[in-house]
Every structure is written in C-alpha cells, then in structure tokens.
C-alpha cells in the first residue's frame, strides 16, 4: 500500500509540475528564472529533510552523481520550458515522458534486467504513443 501511495504522490506532483511549467510559459516568465527559483526551493526542502532525518550517508560518489543528476535535471527542465514556448503542453509532456525508454533499454542491455511480458506491453504502448504523437504533430 505504501508503494501505491508514493506512486500516486509522484503522479500528482508531476501533474502539478507540468501545469506550473505551462503557466510560466503562458505568463512569459524567464525559463532560467523559474527553474532557478524551483531548484532553490527544492534545495531548501532537501536540506530541511536532511536535518529532520539526520542522514549521514554522503560520500564522494553520491555527491558526484547528485551533481551530475542536478545538472541534467536543470538542462532537461530548461529545454522542456523552451519547447513549451513553441508547442502544446500535451504534446511536449508526452514526448518528455518517452525519455523513460532509454533508461529501460539501457538497464536491459547493460545490467541484464529481465524483459518480461509487462515491459513488452509497455513498449507496445510507447510505440503507439510515438505514432500518435507523430500523427498529431503532422496535423498541427
């Protein structure tokens, strides 16, 4: 049950995130400004969480991976906000969501994770999504 609660929260927060990105684009906000404030807010919340949980698990690897992930997350967010200046949220968010395919394929190829029937069905849905997004793009 805890798993589903966290998945629901993830969906909820990502939905609100998408809406805030579109709102920022509609109000002609600076993508850099919005992202900087968003990441500063995330940093403050993360630091607060460290104090509450008294987490002491920092090491060089976690710091380097975290820094790389933060840079990539910023660049992805910035690129996404720039895309919203030129396209619709529904199309942009669908394309952004397709980025999950590369890590799944990498984990199957490099880390030998199983390709079970559920993942095969998921890939079929993703293929359908790509076709539908391509068709929508041609029509707009």
N, C-alpha and C positions, 0 to 999 in steps of 0.2 A: 504494500500500500504506500509506503514511503517513496518508493521509486516513482509511482504514478503521480504523487503529489509534486515531486520535483520536476517531472516532465511537464506537468500542467503549468507549473510556475514558469518554466523555461519558455513554453509556448506563449503564455500570457505576456511575459516581459519582452520577448522578441516581437510580438504583435505591437505592443506599445512603442517599442524602439522604431519599428517601421513607420508608424504613424508620426512619431516625432521627426524622423528624417524628412518625410514628405511635408510636414508642417514647416520645417525650417526652409525647405526648398521653395514652398509657396510664398513664404514671407521674405524671400530673397536674403536670407541670412548667409553669412560667410561660412562655407563648409569647414574651413580651418577653425574658425571661432567656435562653432557649435561643437566640433569634435574635441577641441582643447578643453572647453568647459566640461563636456561629458567625461573625458578621461580624468580631469582633476577631481570631479565628483566621485568617480569610481575609485580613484586613489585614496580619497578621504575615507570612503566606506571600507575599503580593503584594510587600511591602517587601523581603523576602528575595530574591524573584525580580528585583527592580529592581537590587539590589546585584550579583547574580550576572551579570545580562545587561548591566549598565551602560547602561540605557536612558535616553536623554536627550530623548525626544520629547514632553515635556509642553508644552502651550500652553494658552491660555485656553479654547479650545473643548473640548479633551479633558478639562480639569478640570471645566467646567460640565456637559458631557454625562455624565461619570462620576459627578458628584454627583447629578444627576437620576436616572440609572440606579440608583445605590445606594439612593436614597430609594424609588424604585418597587419595587426588589427586596425591600427590607425590608417595605414595605407588603403586597406580594404574599405574602411568606412569612408574615407575621403573620396575614393574612386566611386563608391556607391552614391554618395551625395552629389557628385558631379554628374553621374548618369541620370539622377532624378531631375536635374536641370533640363534634360533633353528627352525624357521619357516618362512613362507612367509608372506608378508605384507597383501595380500588379505585375507588370512585365518585368520590371527591374528586380523585384523581390524574388520572383520565380527563377530568374537567371542566377541571382545570388545564391539561392538555395541549391542550385545544381552543383555548387562548389563542393558539396559533400561527396560527390562521385570520386574525385581524385584521391582523397584520403582512404576511401573504402577500397579502391583498386590497389593503392599502394600497400595497404595492410594485407590484402590477399596475396600480392606478388612478393613483397619484401619480408613480411612477418608471418607468412603462411597461415593466415586465418582462413577458416573454412568458408566456402561459398555454398551456403545451404539454400534450400528452396525459398526461404523467406527473402533472402538477399536477391535471389534471381527474380522473384516477383517485384521487389523494389526497383531493380534495374529496368525491368519492363515498364513499370510506371514512369520511371525517369525518362526512358526513351520516348514514351507517349508524350510526356510533358515537353520535351525538346521539340518534337514535331509540332505540337500545338502552339508553343511559343513562336516557333519559326513561321507558322501559318499566320498567327496574329501579327507578327512583325511585318509580313508582306502586305497585309490588309491595311496597316496604319501608315 
